[in-house]
Amino acid sequence: SEPPQNGDNIKFVNWENIRKFRYMENYKEFGINRLLCKFENPRIESEYRLSEWTKYSPYIPIMLVLASISPIINLFVGIINKSYSDFSSSIFFILLGIIILLQKDDFRKKYIPWIIFVFFILIFPVNLLINFQSTHHKISILPLYPIITSLIILRLSPITFLMALSASLSSFIAALYIQDVTYITPISYIFFFVPYLILVFDKWRSDIIARREYAQNEIIKSNRQLMHETLKKYFGEHLSEKILSQKGNLQGEIKWVTILFTDISSYSTIIEHMSPEVAVKILNQYFSSMHDIIEKYNGYILNYIGDALMVSFGAPKSLENHEVKAVECALEMREQLKILNENWDNDETSRYWKNHKIKYVTNRTGVHTGSIIAGNIGSNRMLQYSAIGDVVNIASRLEQVNKEFDTSISISEEIYNSLTKELHESVKLSGEIKLKGRSSLSKVYSI
């Protein structure tokens, strides 16, 4: 998935292979333990629980208010009947609800599942068994106790499957125990167990499905991020956003831009006796340093051509004073190469060219401005964002003419006329050259 770093002009991405590879790798990472109903990777399970909590958290205050209705009713019943147990337990749950409401979301996320678990596995069953009095309840609602409690625990509570299974089983048994045997025959208990087992199975199945959906969403998100990052490496951030927003259909547009061509002087001689690994390493160091500077001046690298760079200022993103920006960029690139030479001297990489009587690595740059056609260029199976026009040819010719005039940065008369006062004073006329398609000679300036 890494972009080519050896100067090859390749910008084709096999998205299908990347998608399949990433899916298989992520599929292994998102393995689910079907017995325990949780991700095998603790980190992913924790992230999943966090995402699930965000679904429940907006409703927690409402749930707490609704849950307080029963204790409040029991409180009044306890006061009327002078029942200390009803009175004290109701006060406890009302205060607990108020405390939870006043806490921050982090506290709720950490403790509410455990509070629910402890309540339904211990407090509720014990309270039901000790304090239940059939005279306070209508016999007709007794059969609903096991199903209602199981439904609340297994379908409405933000707890894991194992916690829900343990808590629901404890509450279910307690709710069964208080059934009046004079009204419930032994065979009738099957009508309690069947719905309960259905609820347990549904909880297990829904938790597995939810985790599968979460895994698929995370894999899709990961693939999208990979593709976006890969696009950025191949096309740059601005053009990547443009490609995505226009669904890859970048129509050609005529723009007034500045084109900069630069390459390394005597590159063939420098790498003649290098291994491919060393040559690629040096070239990558050079391109990385130059890229940082180009990006600083809002330039866009259209092509890597061997050791050469073709850079656009003003396309695909419009840029004011792009003529000046391009020249300033060329000057800083030249200074940065001096720093690179010092680094190569320090780690003795420079021995590869100093042994060939080349003291320093230098570059040649040509800069010209004018109108180009910029957009997707290529076949219907493989496209590349690039620029075509006379400006490109002249900028390339200016880069080559540095050899004739023994200069490092050559600019056209159009660029010369656009420079600021400070830059203008640093420019000198190198000579004149014959450009293809022009009847008269064209002036070349150096800086």
C-alpha positions as CSV (number, residue, x, y, z in Angstrom):
1,S,0.0,0.0,0.0
2,E,3.0,2.3,0.2
3,P,3.6,4.7,-2.7
4,P,6.6,4.2,-5.0
5,Q,9.6,6.0,-3.7
6,N,12.1,5.2,-6.5
7,G,11.0,7.9,-8.9
8,D,8.7,5.6,-10.9
9,N,5.8,7.5,-12.3
10,I,3.2,5.0,-11.0
11,K,-0.2,6.1,-9.6
12,F,-2.4,3.0,-9.9
13,V,-3.9,1.5,-6.7
14,N,-5.4,-2.0,-6.8
15,W,-8.2,-1.2,-4.3
16,E,-9.8,-4.6,-4.6
17,N,-6.7,-6.5,-3.5
18,I,-6.1,-4.0,-0.7
19,R,-9.7,-4.3,0.5
20,K,-9.6,-8.1,0.5
21,F,-6.2,-8.2,2.3
22,R,-7.3,-5.7,4.9
23,Y,-10.6,-7.5,5.4
24,M,-8.9,-10.9,6.1
25,E,-6.4,-9.3,8.5
26,N,-9.1,-7.4,10.4
27,Y,-11.4,-10.4,10.4
28,K,-8.8,-12.3,12.4
29,E,-8.3,-9.4,14.7
30,F,-12.1,-9.1,15.4
31,G,-12.6,-12.8,16.4
32,I,-15.7,-13.4,18.7
33,N,-15.9,-15.9,21.4
34,R,-19.4,-17.3,20.8
35,L,-19.6,-19.1,24.1
36,L,-18.8,-16.0,26.2
37,C,-20.3,-13.7,23.7
38,K,-17.5,-11.2,23.6
39,F,-14.5,-10.2,21.4
40,E,-11.4,-12.3,22.0
41,N,-9.3,-9.2,21.9
42,P,-9.8,-7.3,25.2
43,R,-9.0,-4.0,23.6
44,I,-11.6,-4.4,20.9
45,E,-14.2,-5.6,23.5
46,S,-13.5,-2.5,25.6
47,E,-13.9,-0.2,22.5
48,Y,-17.1,-2.0,21.6
49,R,-18.5,-1.6,25.1
50,L,-17.6,2.1,24.9
51,S,-19.5,2.5,21.6
52,E,-22.5,0.7,23.1
53,W,-22.5,2.9,26.1
54,T,-22.8,6.0,23.8
55,K,-26.2,4.5,22.7
56,Y,-27.5,4.1,26.2
57,S,-26.0,7.2,27.9
58,P,-28.6,9.7,26.6
59,Y,-31.4,7.7,28.0
60,I,-29.8,7.0,31.4
61,P,-31.4,10.0,33.2
62,I,-34.8,9.0,31.8
63,M,-34.3,5.4,32.9
64,L,-33.3,6.5,36.4
65,V,-36.3,8.7,36.7
66,L,-38.6,5.9,35.6
67,A,-36.8,3.5,37.9
68,S,-37.4,5.9,40.8
69,I,-41.2,5.7,40.4
70,S,-41.5,2.3,42.1
71,P,-39.3,3.2,45.1
72,I,-41.3,6.4,45.5
73,I,-44.6,4.5,45.5
74,N,-43.1,1.9,47.9
75,L,-42.0,4.8,50.1
76,F,-45.6,6.1,50.4
77,V,-46.9,2.5,50.9
78,G,-44.3,2.0,53.6
79,I,-45.2,5.2,55.4
80,I,-49.0,4.3,55.2
81,N,-48.4,0.7,56.3
82,K,-45.6,1.7,58.8
83,S,-43.3,-0.8,57.1
84,Y,-39.7,0.0,58.0
85,S,-38.2,-2.3,55.4
86,D,-40.2,-0.7,52.5
87,F,-39.4,2.7,53.9
88,S,-35.6,2.2,54.2
89,S,-35.2,0.3,50.9
90,S,-37.1,3.0,49.0
91,I,-35.0,5.8,50.5
92,F,-31.9,3.9,49.6
93,F,-32.8,3.5,45.9
94,I,-34.1,7.1,45.6
95,L,-30.8,8.4,47.0
96,L,-28.8,6.1,44.8
97,G,-30.7,7.4,41.7
98,I,-30.1,11.0,42.7
99,I,-26.3,10.3,43.2
100,I,-26.0,8.6,39.8
101,L,-27.9,11.5,38.1
102,L,-25.5,14.0,39.6
103,Q,-22.4,12.1,38.5
104,K,-20.5,12.6,35.2
105,D,-20.8,10.3,32.3
106,D,-17.4,8.6,33.1
107,F,-18.7,7.6,36.5
108,R,-22.0,6.2,35.1
109,K,-20.1,4.3,32.3
110,K,-17.9,2.6,34.9
111,Y,-20.4,1.8,37.7
112,I,-24.0,1.7,36.3
113,P,-23.5,-1.8,34.7
114,W,-22.2,-3.1,38.0
115,I,-24.9,-1.4,40.0
116,I,-27.5,-3.0,37.7
117,F,-25.8,-6.4,38.0
118,V,-25.6,-6.3,41.8
119,F,-29.1,-5.1,42.1
120,F,-30.7,-7.9,40.0
121,I,-28.4,-10.7,41.1
122,L,-28.6,-9.9,44.9
123,I,-30.6,-7.0,46.2
124,F,-33.8,-7.5,44.1
125,P,-34.1,-11.3,44.7
126,V,-33.3,-11.0,48.5
127,N,-35.8,-8.1,48.9
128,L,-38.4,-10.0,46.9
129,L,-38.0,-13.1,49.0
130,I,-37.9,-11.4,52.4
131,N,-40.3,-8.5,52.0
132,F,-42.9,-9.9,49.5
133,Q,-46.4,-10.0,50.9
134,S,-49.1,-11.3,48.7
135,T,-51.7,-9.2,50.5
136,H,-50.0,-6.1,49.0
137,H,-50.1,-7.4,45.4
138,K,-52.8,-8.6,43.2
139,I,-52.5,-12.4,42.5
140,S,-53.2,-11.7,38.8
141,I,-49.9,-9.9,38.3
142,L,-47.7,-12.5,40.1
143,P,-47.1,-14.6,36.9
144,L,-45.7,-11.4,35.2
145,Y,-42.9,-11.0,37.7
146,P,-40.4,-13.5,36.2
147,I,-41.0,-12.4,32.6
148,I,-40.9,-8.7,33.4
149,T,-37.7,-8.9,35.4
150,S,-36.1,-11.1,32.7
151,L,-37.2,-8.7,30.0
152,I,-35.7,-5.7,31.8
153,I,-32.4,-7.4,32.5
154,L,-31.9,-9.2,29.2
155,R,-33.2,-6.6,26.8
156,L,-33.1,-3.2,28.4
157,S,-30.0,-3.2,30.6
158,P,-26.5,-2.1,29.3
159,I,-24.7,-5.1,30.7
160,T,-22.8,-8.0,29.1
161,F,-24.4,-11.3,28.3
162,L,-22.8,-13.2,31.2
163,M,-23.7,-10.5,33.6
164,A,-27.3,-10.4,32.2
165,L,-27.6,-14.2,32.3
166,S,-26.4,-14.4,36.0
167,A,-28.6,-11.5,37.1
168,S,-31.7,-12.6,35.2
169,L,-31.4,-16.2,36.5
170,S,-31.2,-15.1,40.1
171,S,-34.1,-12.7,39.7
172,F,-36.1,-15.2,37.7
173,I,-35.8,-17.9,40.4
174,A,-36.8,-15.5,43.1
175,A,-39.8,-14.3,41.1
176,L,-40.8,-17.9,40.6
177,Y,-40.5,-18.7,44.2
178,I,-43.1,-16.2,45.3
179,Q,-45.7,-17.6,43.0
180,D,-48.8,-18.7,44.9
181,V,-48.8,-22.5,44.4
182,T,-52.6,-22.5,44.9
183,Y,-53.0,-20.7,41.7
184,I,-50.0,-22.1,39.7
185,T,-49.8,-25.8,38.9
186,P,-46.4,-27.5,38.5
187,I,-46.9,-28.0,34.8
188,S,-47.6,-24.3,34.4
189,Y,-44.0,-23.5,35.2
190,I,-43.1,-24.5,31.6
191,F,-44.9,-21.2,30.6
192,F,-42.3,-19.3,32.6
193,F,-39.2,-21.2,31.4
194,V,-39.9,-21.1,27.7
195,P,-40.2,-17.3,27.5
196,Y,-37.2,-17.0,29.7
197,L,-35.1,-19.2,27.5
198,I,-36.3,-17.4,24.5
199,L,-35.2,-14.1,26.1
200,V,-31.8,-15.6,27.0
201,F,-31.2,-16.9,23.4
202,D,-32.4,-13.5,22.0
203,K,-29.9,-11.7,24.2
204,W,-27.1,-14.0,23.2
205,R,-28.0,-13.8,19.5
206,S,-28.4,-10.0,19.5
207,D,-25.0,-9.5,21.3
208,I,-23.3,-11.7,18.7
209,I,-24.9,-9.9,15.8
210,A,-24.1,-6.5,17.4
211,R,-20.5,-7.4,17.7
212,R,-20.4,-8.7,14.1
213,E,-21.9,-5.4,12.9
214,Y,-19.4,-3.5,14.9
215,A,-16.5,-5.5,13.5
216,Q,-17.8,-5.0,9.9
217,N,-18.2,-1.2,10.5
218,E,-14.7,-1.0,12.0
219,I,-13.2,-2.9,9.1
220,I,-15.0,-0.7,6.6
221,K,-13.8,2.4,8.5
222,S,-10.3,1.0,8.6
223,N,-10.4,0.3,4.8
224,R,-11.7,3.8,4.1
225,Q,-9.0,5.3,6.2
226,L,-6.4,3.2,4.5
227,M,-7.7,4.3,1.0
228,H,-7.8,7.9,2.1
229,E,-4.2,7.8,3.5
230,T,-3.1,6.0,0.3
231,L,-4.7,8.6,-1.9
232,K,-3.0,11.4,0.1
233,K,0.4,9.7,-0.4
234,Y,-0.2,9.4,-4.1
235,F,-2.1,12.6,-4.9
236,G,-1.7,15.0,-1.9
237,E,-4.3,16.1,0.6
238,H,-6.1,18.7,-1.5
239,L,-6.3,16.6,-4.7
240,S,-7.4,13.6,-2.6
241,E,-10.3,15.6,-1.2
242,K,-11.1,16.8,-4.7
243,I,-11.0,13.2,-6.1
244,L,-13.3,11.9,-3.4
245,S,-15.8,14.9,-3.6
246,Q,-16.0,14.5,-7.4
247,K,-15.9,10.7,-7.3
248,G,-12.7,10.5,-9.3
249,N,-14.2,12.4,-12.2
250,L,-11.7,15.4,-12.5
251,Q,-12.5,17.2,-15.7
252,G,-9.7,19.1,-17.4
253,E,-9.6,22.8,-16.7
254,I,-7.5,25.6,-18.1
255,K,-5.5,27.4,-15.4
256,W,-2.8,30.0,-15.2
257,V,-0.1,28.4,-13.1
258,T,3.7,28.2,-12.6
259,I,5.5,25.0,-13.4
260,L,8.8,24.1,-11.8
261,F,11.1,21.4,-13.1
262,T,14.0,20.2,-11.0
263,D,16.4,17.3,-11.1
264,I,19.8,16.2,-9.7
265,S,22.9,17.2,-11.6
266,S,25.0,14.2,-12.8
267,Y,22.6,11.8,-11.3
268,S,23.6,8.9,-13.5
269,T,27.3,9.3,-12.5
270,I,26.4,9.5,-8.8
271,I,24.4,6.3,-8.7
272,E,26.6,4.4,-11.2
273,H,28.3,2.3,-8.6
274,M,25.6,2.2,-6.0
275,S,23.5,-0.7,-5.1
276,P,19.8,-0.2,-5.8
277,E,19.0,0.0,-2.1
278,V,21.5,2.8,-1.5
279,A,20.3,4.7,-4.5
280,V,16.7,4.5,-3.5
281,K,17.6,5.5,0.1
282,I,19.4,8.6,-1.1
283,L,16.7,9.5,-3.6
284,N,14.0,9.1,-0.9
285,Q,15.9,11.4,1.5
286,Y,16.2,14.0,-1.3
287,F,12.6,13.8,-2.3
288,S,11.4,13.9,1.3
289,S,13.3,17.1,2.0
290,M,12.2,18.7,-1.3
291,H,8.6,17.7,-0.7
292,D,8.5,19.4,2.7
293,I,9.6,22.7,1.1
294,I,7.3,22.3,-1.9
295,E,4.4,21.8,0.5
296,K,5.5,24.8,2.5
297,Y,5.0,27.0,-0.6
298,N,1.7,25.3,-1.5
299,G,3.1,23.6,-4.5
300,Y,1.8,20.3,-5.9
301,I,4.1,17.5,-7.2
302,L,2.6,16.4,-10.5
303,N,5.2,13.8,-11.3
304,Y,8.3,12.0,-10.1
305,I,10.3,11.3,-13.2
306,G,13.5,9.4,-12.2
307,D,15.4,11.9,-10.2
308,A,13.3,14.8,-11.5
309,L,10.3,16.6,-10.0
310,M,7.5,18.3,-11.9
311,V,5.7,20.8,-9.6
312,S,2.7,22.9,-10.1
313,F,1.9,26.2,-8.3
314,G,-1.7,27.2,-8.8
315,A,-3.2,23.8,-9.7
316,P,-5.1,21.8,-8.5
317,K,-5.6,24.5,-5.8
318,S,-5.5,28.1,-6.8
319,L,-2.7,30.2,-5.4
320,E,-2.0,33.9,-5.4
321,N,1.5,35.1,-6.5
322,H,2.4,31.6,-7.6
323,E,5.2,32.9,-9.7
324,V,7.0,34.3,-6.6
325,K,6.1,31.3,-4.5
326,A,7.7,29.0,-7.1
327,V,11.0,31.0,-7.2
328,E,11.1,31.2,-3.4
329,C,10.6,27.5,-3.3
330,A,13.4,26.8,-5.8
331,L,15.8,29.0,-3.7
332,E,14.9,27.1,-0.4
333,M,15.3,23.8,-2.2
334,R,18.8,24.7,-3.2
335,E,19.6,25.7,0.4
336,Q,18.1,22.5,1.7
337,L,20.3,20.5,-0.6
338,K,23.3,22.1,1.0
339,I,22.1,20.8,4.4
340,L,21.6,17.3,2.9
341,N,25.2,17.4,1.6
342,E,26.4,18.1,5.1
343,N,24.4,15.2,6.4
344,W,25.7,12.9,3.7
345,D,29.3,14.0,4.5
346,N,28.8,13.2,8.2
347,D,27.5,9.7,7.5
348,E,30.0,9.2,4.7
349,T,27.3,8.6,2.1
350,S,29.0,11.2,0.0
351,R,31.9,8.8,-0.8
352,Y,29.8,7.4,-3.6
353,W,30.1,10.6,-5.6
354,K,33.3,12.1,-4.2
355,N,35.2,9.2,-5.5
356,H,34.0,10.3,-8.9
357,K,35.3,13.8,-8.5
358,I,31.8,15.2,-7.7
359,K,32.3,17.4,-4.6
360,Y,28.6,18.1,-3.9
361,V,25.2,16.9,-5.1
362,T,23.5,19.9,-6.8
363,N,20.2,20.3,-8.6
364,R,19.0,22.2,-11.6
365,T,15.7,24.0,-11.7
366,G,13.6,25.7,-14.4
367,V,10.6,27.8,-13.7
368,H,8.0,29.2,-16.2
369,T,4.4,30.5,-15.9
370,G,1.4,30.4,-18.3
371,S,-1.8,28.6,-19.1
372,I,-2.1,24.8,-18.9
373,I,-4.8,22.2,-19.1
374,A,-4.9,20.3,-15.7
375,G,-6.9,17.3,-14.9
376,N,-7.2,13.5,-15.2
377,I,-5.1,12.3,-18.1
378,G,-4.9,8.6,-19.2
379,S,-7.0,5.7,-20.4
380,N,-10.4,4.6,-19.1
381,R,-8.6,2.0,-16.9
382,M,-5.8,4.1,-15.5
383,L,-5.8,7.8,-14.9
384,Q,-3.2,10.3,-13.6
385,Y,-3.7,13.9,-12.6
386,S,-1.2,15.9,-14.6
387,A,-0.8,19.1,-16.7
388,I,-0.2,19.6,-20.4
389,G,0.7,22.6,-22.4
390,D,3.6,24.7,-23.7
391,V,4.4,25.9,-20.2
392,V,5.4,22.4,-19.2
393,N,7.7,22.1,-22.1
394,I,9.4,25.5,-21.6
395,A,9.9,24.8,-17.8
396,S,11.6,21.5,-18.7
397,R,13.7,23.3,-21.3
398,L,14.7,25.9,-18.8
399,E,15.8,23.2,-16.3
400,Q,18.1,21.7,-19.0
401,V,19.5,25.1,-20.1
402,N,21.3,25.4,-16.7
403,K,23.9,23.1,-18.2
404,E,24.6,25.6,-21.0
405,F,24.8,28.7,-18.8
406,D,26.4,27.0,-15.8
407,T,23.6,28.0,-13.5
408,S,21.3,26.2,-11.0
409,I,18.0,28.1,-11.2
410,S,16.8,29.4,-14.6
411,I,13.6,31.4,-15.0
412,S,11.7,32.7,-18.0
413,E,11.1,36.4,-18.8
414,E,7.4,36.0,-17.7
415,I,8.6,34.9,-14.2
416,Y,11.2,37.7,-14.2
417,N,8.5,40.3,-14.8
418,S,6.4,38.9,-11.9
419,L,9.1,39.0,-9.2
420,T,9.1,41.2,-6.1
421,K,11.7,43.9,-5.7
422,E,13.8,41.8,-3.4
423,L,13.9,38.9,-5.8
424,H,14.2,41.1,-8.8
425,E,17.5,42.5,-7.6
426,S,19.0,39.0,-7.2
427,V,18.3,38.0,-10.9
428,K,20.7,38.4,-13.8
429,L,20.3,37.8,-17.5
430,S,22.0,34.5,-18.5
431,G,21.4,34.7,-22.2
432,E,18.9,33.9,-24.9
433,I,17.6,30.6,-26.3
434,K,15.5,29.4,-29.2
435,L,12.3,27.8,-28.0
436,K,10.2,25.5,-30.2
437,G,7.2,27.4,-31.6
438,R,8.6,30.8,-31.1
439,S,10.0,32.9,-33.9
440,S,12.3,35.1,-31.7
441,L,14.8,34.2,-29.1
442,S,13.7,34.0,-25.5
443,K,15.5,35.6,-22.6
444,V,16.7,33.3,-19.8
445,Y,17.4,34.7,-16.3
446,S,19.1,33.0,-13.4
447,I,18.9,33.7,-9.7
